[in-house]
Amino acid sequence: MTPKLNEIWVYLAASPLLGLTATLLAYQFAWTVYQRAKFNPLANPVAISVAVLVTILTLTGTPYKTYFDGAQFVHFLLGPATVALAIPLYQQLAKLKRDWFALLMGVLAGSTAAITTALGVAWLLGASKATILSLAPKSVTTPIAMGIAEKIGGLPSLTAVLVIATGILGATLARSILVFMKITDHSVMGFALGVTAHGIGTARGFQVSEEMGAFAGLAMGVSGILTALLLPLGLKLLGVI
């Protein structure tokens, strides 16, 4: 940056609104790219906005804490947004009552598969114990995953990165894979997205249909609860922790 631009940036960085403004502008740019790409999942707006923000913070030498002081309002809104998922889910109440057992078994199977494949691949590649344990909760939403990682001896910061990467990858590829497998029911597709790609997958589901988003949100919540309860217990029984 030139000296003059650097002075302007230092002045702007003193405002707590900088992080919020940068976040909103980055996502708006990413959403525009997503629209122009005709909503191609490879142009995932979350991935693009994260890349833009990382580039800005790196080029300007802005500490993450300074950025987050302003952007934390967006972080706060995650809570109300998650609670609001109950509204479209309530509209699917009849289907939930009919298929609750199948849905529960689906969450158990999906969560178990996500954990065992992550642990197995990391172990085969020679990852350290801390890295392996950080990978275990990668398919549940970030706050829960970080709490689980801390409890079982993983690295919460590494887990956060892995969770976001998993969500972006799942939101990008999951629907195409499901269509290829001739799975077209929106409730089933949404449930698979929620189990494997948590919040980012849920957002992707709502872009397709309200039904898909509702079941993705359900799967995300139930998967997080079961993983938080059963993963530490399972690792203890196996003597891993």
C-alpha positions as CSV (number, residue, x, y, z in Angstrom):
1,M,0.0,0.0,0.0
2,T,1.2,3.5,-0.7
3,P,1.9,5.8,2.3
4,K,-1.3,7.8,1.7
5,L,-3.5,4.8,1.4
6,N,-1.9,3.3,4.4
7,E,-2.7,6.4,6.5
8,I,-6.4,6.2,5.3
9,W,-6.5,2.5,6.2
10,V,-5.1,3.1,9.7
11,Y,-7.8,5.7,10.3
12,L,-10.6,3.4,9.1
13,A,-9.2,0.5,11.0
14,A,-9.8,2.4,14.3
15,S,-13.6,2.2,13.6
16,P,-15.3,-1.0,14.9
17,L,-17.6,-0.8,11.9
18,L,-14.8,-1.6,9.5
19,G,-15.0,-5.4,10.1
20,L,-18.8,-5.4,9.6
21,T,-18.6,-3.2,6.5
22,A,-15.8,-5.4,5.0
23,T,-17.8,-8.5,5.7
24,L,-20.9,-7.2,4.0
25,L,-19.1,-5.9,1.0
26,A,-17.1,-9.1,0.6
27,Y,-20.3,-11.2,0.7
28,Q,-22.1,-8.9,-1.7
29,F,-19.2,-9.2,-4.1
30,A,-19.2,-13.0,-3.7
31,W,-23.0,-13.2,-4.2
32,T,-22.7,-11.2,-7.4
33,V,-20.1,-13.6,-8.7
34,Y,-22.4,-16.5,-7.6
35,Q,-25.3,-15.0,-9.5
36,R,-23.3,-14.4,-12.7
37,A,-22.1,-17.9,-12.5
38,K,-25.7,-19.0,-12.7
39,F,-25.5,-20.3,-9.1
40,N,-22.9,-22.8,-10.0
41,P,-22.0,-24.5,-6.7
42,L,-18.3,-24.2,-7.5
43,A,-18.7,-20.4,-7.1
44,N,-19.8,-20.8,-3.5
45,P,-20.3,-17.3,-2.0
46,V,-19.0,-18.3,1.4
47,A,-15.7,-19.6,-0.1
48,I,-15.3,-16.5,-2.2
49,S,-16.1,-14.0,0.6
50,V,-13.6,-15.8,3.0
51,A,-10.9,-15.6,0.3
52,V,-11.6,-11.9,-0.2
53,L,-11.5,-11.1,3.5
54,V,-8.3,-13.1,4.1
55,T,-6.7,-11.3,1.2
56,I,-7.7,-7.9,2.6
57,L,-6.5,-8.6,6.1
58,T,-3.2,-10.0,4.8
59,L,-2.5,-7.1,2.5
60,T,-3.3,-4.5,5.1
61,G,-1.7,-6.3,8.0
62,T,-4.9,-6.1,10.0
63,P,-5.0,-8.4,13.0
64,Y,-7.9,-10.8,13.1
65,K,-9.0,-9.4,16.5
66,T,-9.3,-5.9,15.0
67,Y,-11.4,-7.3,12.2
68,F,-13.6,-9.4,14.5
69,D,-14.3,-6.5,16.9
70,G,-16.5,-5.0,14.1
71,A,-17.7,-8.2,12.5
72,Q,-18.9,-9.9,15.7
73,F,-22.4,-8.5,15.1
74,V,-22.7,-10.9,12.2
75,H,-21.4,-13.7,14.5
76,F,-24.1,-12.7,17.0
77,L,-26.8,-13.1,14.4
78,L,-25.9,-16.7,13.9
79,G,-27.9,-17.5,17.1
80,P,-31.2,-16.0,16.0
81,A,-30.7,-17.3,12.5
82,T,-30.3,-20.9,13.9
83,V,-33.4,-20.6,16.1
84,A,-35.4,-19.3,13.1
85,L,-34.7,-22.6,11.3
86,A,-37.5,-24.0,13.6
87,I,-40.1,-22.1,11.5
88,P,-39.7,-24.0,8.2
89,L,-39.1,-27.2,10.1
90,Y,-42.5,-26.8,11.9
91,Q,-44.1,-26.7,8.5
92,Q,-42.7,-30.2,7.8
93,L,-44.1,-31.5,11.1
94,A,-46.3,-34.2,9.5
95,K,-43.4,-35.7,7.7
96,L,-41.2,-35.6,10.8
97,K,-43.8,-37.5,12.8
98,R,-44.0,-40.1,10.1
99,D,-40.3,-40.6,9.4
100,W,-38.7,-39.8,12.8
101,F,-37.1,-43.2,13.3
102,A,-35.6,-43.3,9.8
103,L,-34.3,-39.8,10.3
104,L,-32.7,-40.6,13.6
105,M,-31.0,-43.7,12.2
106,G,-29.8,-41.6,9.2
107,V,-28.2,-39.1,11.6
108,L,-26.5,-41.9,13.5
109,A,-25.2,-43.6,10.4
110,G,-24.1,-40.3,8.7
111,S,-22.3,-38.9,11.8
112,T,-20.6,-42.3,12.5
113,A,-19.4,-42.5,8.8
114,A,-18.1,-38.9,8.9
115,I,-16.2,-39.5,12.1
116,T,-14.7,-42.9,11.2
117,T,-13.6,-41.9,7.7
118,A,-12.0,-38.7,9.0
119,L,-10.1,-40.6,11.8
120,G,-9.2,-43.5,9.5
121,V,-7.8,-41.3,6.6
122,A,-5.9,-39.1,9.0
123,W,-4.4,-42.1,10.8
124,L,-3.4,-43.8,7.5
125,L,-1.7,-40.6,6.4
126,G,0.4,-40.5,9.6
127,A,-1.3,-37.4,11.2
128,S,-0.5,-36.5,14.8
129,K,-2.9,-37.5,17.5
130,A,-3.9,-33.8,18.0
131,T,-4.7,-33.5,14.3
132,I,-6.7,-36.7,14.2
133,L,-8.7,-35.6,17.2
134,S,-9.3,-32.2,15.6
135,L,-10.7,-33.9,12.5
136,A,-13.2,-36.0,14.4
137,P,-16.0,-33.4,14.8
138,K,-15.4,-31.7,11.4
139,S,-19.0,-32.4,10.1
140,V,-20.9,-30.6,12.9
141,T,-21.4,-26.9,13.1
142,T,-18.4,-24.8,14.2
143,P,-19.3,-23.8,17.8
144,I,-20.1,-27.4,18.8
145,A,-17.2,-28.8,16.9
146,M,-14.7,-26.5,18.6
147,G,-16.1,-27.4,22.0
148,I,-15.8,-31.1,21.2
149,A,-12.3,-30.7,19.9
150,E,-11.2,-28.9,23.1
151,K,-12.8,-31.6,25.3
152,I,-11.2,-34.6,23.5
153,G,-7.7,-33.0,23.2
154,G,-7.8,-31.6,19.6
155,L,-7.0,-28.1,18.4
156,P,-10.2,-25.9,18.3
157,S,-8.6,-23.4,15.8
158,L,-7.7,-26.3,13.4
159,T,-11.1,-27.8,13.9
160,A,-12.8,-24.5,12.9
161,V,-10.9,-24.4,9.6
162,L,-11.7,-28.0,8.9
163,V,-15.4,-27.5,9.6
164,I,-15.6,-24.5,7.2
165,A,-13.7,-26.4,4.5
166,T,-16.0,-29.4,5.0
167,G,-19.1,-27.2,4.8
168,I,-17.9,-25.5,1.6
169,L,-16.9,-28.8,0.0
170,G,-20.2,-30.4,0.9
171,A,-22.3,-27.5,-0.3
172,T,-20.4,-27.5,-3.5
173,L,-20.5,-31.2,-4.4
174,A,-23.3,-32.9,-2.3
175,R,-26.3,-32.1,-4.5
176,S,-24.6,-33.2,-7.7
177,I,-23.5,-36.5,-6.1
178,L,-27.1,-37.1,-4.8
179,V,-28.6,-36.4,-8.2
180,F,-26.1,-38.7,-9.8
181,M,-27.2,-41.4,-7.3
182,K,-30.8,-40.6,-8.5
183,I,-31.8,-39.3,-5.1
184,T,-34.2,-36.4,-5.8
185,D,-36.5,-36.2,-2.7
186,H,-35.8,-32.8,-1.2
187,S,-36.2,-33.9,2.4
188,V,-33.6,-36.7,1.9
189,M,-31.2,-34.4,0.0
190,G,-31.5,-31.8,2.7
191,F,-31.0,-34.2,5.5
192,A,-27.8,-35.5,3.8
193,L,-26.6,-31.9,3.4
194,G,-27.2,-31.1,7.1
195,V,-25.4,-34.2,8.3
196,T,-22.3,-33.7,6.2
197,A,-22.1,-30.0,5.6
198,H,-23.8,-28.4,8.7
199,G,-24.6,-24.7,8.4
200,I,-23.1,-24.0,5.0
201,G,-24.9,-27.0,3.6
202,T,-28.2,-25.8,5.2
203,A,-27.8,-22.4,3.5
204,R,-27.3,-24.2,0.2
205,G,-30.4,-26.3,0.9
206,F,-32.6,-23.2,1.4
207,Q,-31.4,-21.9,-1.9
208,V,-33.0,-24.9,-3.6
209,S,-36.2,-25.2,-1.6
210,E,-37.6,-24.5,1.9
211,E,-38.2,-28.3,2.4
212,M,-34.6,-29.1,1.7
213,G,-33.3,-26.3,4.0
214,A,-35.7,-27.3,6.8
215,F,-34.4,-30.9,6.8
216,A,-30.8,-29.8,6.5
217,G,-31.3,-27.6,9.6
218,L,-32.8,-30.5,11.5
219,A,-30.0,-32.9,10.6
220,M,-27.4,-30.2,11.5
221,G,-28.9,-29.8,15.0
222,V,-29.4,-33.4,15.8
223,S,-26.0,-34.4,14.4
224,G,-24.4,-31.8,16.6
225,I,-26.1,-33.0,19.7
226,L,-25.4,-36.7,19.1
227,T,-21.8,-36.0,18.2
228,A,-21.2,-33.9,21.3
229,L,-22.7,-36.6,23.5
230,L,-21.4,-39.8,21.9
231,L,-18.0,-38.9,20.4
232,P,-16.1,-38.3,23.7
233,L,-17.7,-41.3,25.2
234,G,-16.8,-43.5,22.2
235,L,-13.2,-42.3,22.2
236,K,-12.9,-43.0,25.9
237,L,-14.3,-46.5,25.5
238,L,-11.7,-47.2,22.8
239,G,-8.9,-45.8,25.0
240,V,-8.1,-43.0,22.5
241,I,-8.5,-40.3,25.2
